[in-house]
């Protein structure tokens, strides 16, 4: 069980905004070795540990990493002098319930992963985004920005997305069942 106090562990006060540094902090927030990646790594590792004490320790470490996310996010806001108004779903996954919670938290939009360009009919809490990969060159990136060779997202989820959603929900149900039965 977790307890969430809706305040930062340490108050973050930046002396003098530096937008360029704020942009660099984005890597610390959600980059490959950032706080989000660390939190999710510890969290998912805990699912595969039989020893309750080790599982509990991994949960504690993951929650500590999540608290770092809050502090780094606050620093980004202060350095850029702008509140973060858009949310990016981890791995692009969301549901109607999650989209509602994100809206209630005060975000004005959110991005899913559709690996396509958005269109005017997109739900503002499920905006398409493109995946930039290590193999993409600068020219490929510039082409993506101009829309060259990039599909436009459909108004409905693709079959692959729907199938993966069903698989994730099945896995989550299996984890809950194992937790209840102790197997």
C-alpha positions as CSV (number, residue, x, y, z in Angstrom):
1,X,0.0,0.0,0.0
2,X,1.2,3.5,-0.8
3,X,0.5,6.8,0.8
4,X,0.8,10.0,-1.4
5,X,1.2,13.4,0.2
6,X,0.4,16.0,-2.4
7,X,3.4,18.1,-1.6
8,X,7.1,17.9,-2.6
9,X,9.5,16.3,-0.2
10,X,11.8,19.2,-0.8
11,X,10.6,22.6,-2.0
12,X,12.2,23.5,-5.3
13,X,13.2,27.1,-5.7
14,X,15.2,28.1,-8.8
15,X,17.2,31.3,-8.5
16,X,17.1,32.8,-12.0
17,X,15.3,31.0,-14.9
18,X,17.5,29.4,-17.5
19,X,15.3,28.1,-20.3
20,X,18.2,26.3,-22.0
21,X,19.0,24.4,-18.8
22,X,15.3,23.7,-18.4
23,X,15.3,22.0,-21.8
24,X,18.4,19.9,-20.8
25,X,16.5,18.8,-17.6
26,X,14.0,17.1,-19.9
27,X,16.5,14.3,-20.5
28,X,16.9,13.9,-16.7
29,X,13.1,13.7,-16.4
30,X,12.2,11.2,-19.1
31,X,15.3,10.3,-21.1
32,X,16.9,6.8,-21.3
33,X,18.7,7.2,-18.0
34,X,16.3,9.7,-16.4
35,X,14.0,9.5,-13.4
36,X,11.0,8.0,-15.2
37,X,13.1,5.2,-16.7
38,X,14.7,4.4,-13.3
39,X,11.3,4.4,-11.6
40,X,9.7,2.1,-14.1
41,X,12.7,-0.2,-14.1
42,X,12.6,-0.8,-10.4
43,X,8.8,-1.0,-10.4
44,X,8.7,-3.7,-13.2
45,X,11.6,-5.6,-11.6
46,X,9.5,-5.9,-8.4
47,X,6.9,-8.0,-10.4
48,X,9.4,-10.8,-10.8
49,X,10.7,-11.1,-7.3
50,X,9.4,-13.8,-5.0
51,X,11.0,-12.5,-1.7
52,X,8.5,-10.0,-0.2
53,X,11.3,-8.0,1.5
54,X,13.1,-7.5,-1.8
55,X,9.9,-6.7,-3.6
56,X,9.1,-4.1,-0.9
57,X,12.6,-2.6,-1.2
58,X,12.2,-2.3,-5.0
59,X,8.8,-0.6,-4.5
60,X,10.4,1.9,-2.1
61,X,13.2,2.7,-4.6
62,X,10.7,3.1,-7.4
63,X,8.6,5.5,-5.3
64,X,11.7,7.5,-4.5
65,X,12.4,7.8,-8.2
66,X,8.9,9.0,-8.8
67,X,9.4,11.7,-6.2
68,X,12.4,12.8,-8.1
69,X,10.2,13.2,-11.2
70,X,8.1,15.7,-9.3
71,X,11.1,17.7,-8.3
72,X,12.8,17.7,-11.7
73,X,9.4,18.6,-13.3
74,X,9.1,21.6,-10.9
75,X,12.6,22.7,-11.9
76,X,11.8,22.4,-15.6
77,X,8.7,24.6,-15.0
78,X,10.7,27.2,-13.1
79,X,13.6,27.3,-15.5
80,X,11.4,27.6,-18.6
81,X,9.0,29.9,-16.7
82,X,6.1,27.9,-18.1
83,X,3.8,25.3,-16.5
84,X,3.8,22.0,-18.2
85,X,0.4,21.9,-19.9
86,X,0.7,18.7,-21.9
87,X,1.1,15.2,-20.6
88,X,2.9,12.3,-22.3
89,X,1.5,8.9,-21.4
90,X,4.3,6.5,-20.4
91,X,4.8,4.3,-23.5
92,X,1.8,6.1,-25.0
93,X,-0.7,3.9,-23.2
94,X,-3.9,5.4,-21.9
95,X,-7.6,4.6,-21.3
96,X,-10.7,6.7,-21.0
97,X,-10.2,6.7,-17.2
98,X,-6.6,7.8,-17.4
99,X,-7.4,10.5,-19.9
100,X,-10.1,11.8,-17.6
101,X,-7.7,11.8,-14.6
102,X,-5.1,13.7,-16.7
103,X,-7.7,16.3,-17.6
104,X,-8.8,16.6,-14.0
105,X,-5.1,17.2,-13.0
106,X,-5.2,20.4,-15.1
107,X,-3.4,19.3,-18.2
108,X,-4.8,20.8,-21.5
109,X,-3.6,18.0,-23.8
110,X,-1.8,14.7,-23.7
111,X,0.2,12.6,-26.2
112,X,-0.3,8.9,-27.1
113,X,2.0,7.0,-29.4
114,X,0.5,6.4,-32.8
115,X,3.8,7.0,-34.7
116,X,1.9,9.3,-37.0
117,X,1.0,13.0,-37.5
118,X,-2.0,14.3,-35.6
119,X,-5.1,15.5,-37.4
120,X,-7.6,18.2,-36.5
121,X,-10.1,15.6,-35.3
122,X,-7.7,14.1,-32.7
123,X,-8.9,13.9,-29.1
124,X,-6.8,16.5,-27.4
125,X,-6.0,13.9,-24.6
126,X,-4.9,11.3,-27.2
127,X,-2.8,13.4,-29.7
128,X,-0.6,11.3,-32.0
129,X,3.1,11.6,-31.6
130,X,6.1,10.3,-33.6
131,X,8.7,8.0,-32.3
132,X,12.2,9.3,-33.0
133,X,14.7,6.4,-33.0
134,X,18.4,6.2,-32.7
135,X,18.6,5.1,-36.4
136,X,16.9,8.2,-37.6
137,X,19.3,10.7,-39.3
138,X,19.0,14.5,-39.1
139,X,17.5,14.5,-42.6
140,X,15.0,11.9,-41.6
141,X,14.0,13.9,-38.6
142,X,13.6,17.1,-40.7
143,X,11.5,15.1,-43.1
144,X,9.3,13.9,-40.3
145,X,8.8,17.5,-39.1
146,X,7.6,18.5,-42.6
147,X,5.4,15.5,-42.8
148,X,7.3,13.7,-45.6
149,X,6.5,10.0,-45.6
150,X,4.7,10.2,-42.3
151,X,1.2,8.8,-42.1
152,X,-1.7,10.8,-40.6
153,X,-3.2,9.1,-37.5
154,X,-6.6,7.6,-38.0
155,X,-9.5,8.6,-35.9
156,X,-9.6,5.2,-34.3
157,X,-6.9,3.0,-32.7
158,X,-5.2,0.6,-35.0
159,X,-5.8,-3.1,-34.6
160,X,-2.3,-3.6,-33.3
161,X,-2.9,-1.0,-30.6
162,X,-6.2,-2.6,-29.6
163,X,-4.5,-6.0,-29.4
164,X,-1.7,-4.8,-27.3
165,X,-4.1,-3.0,-25.0
166,X,-6.0,-6.4,-24.5
167,X,-2.7,-8.1,-23.8
168,X,-1.6,-5.5,-21.2
169,X,-4.9,-5.8,-19.4
170,X,-4.6,-9.6,-19.4
171,X,-1.1,-9.4,-17.9
172,X,-2.3,-7.0,-15.3
173,X,-5.2,-9.2,-14.4
174,X,-2.8,-12.1,-14.1
175,X,-0.5,-10.1,-11.8
176,X,-3.5,-9.2,-9.6
177,X,-4.6,-12.8,-9.4
178,X,-1.2,-14.1,-8.5
179,X,-0.9,-11.4,-5.8
180,X,-4.3,-12.5,-4.3
181,X,-3.5,-16.2,-4.4
182,X,0.2,-15.9,-3.4
183,X,1.4,-17.9,-6.4
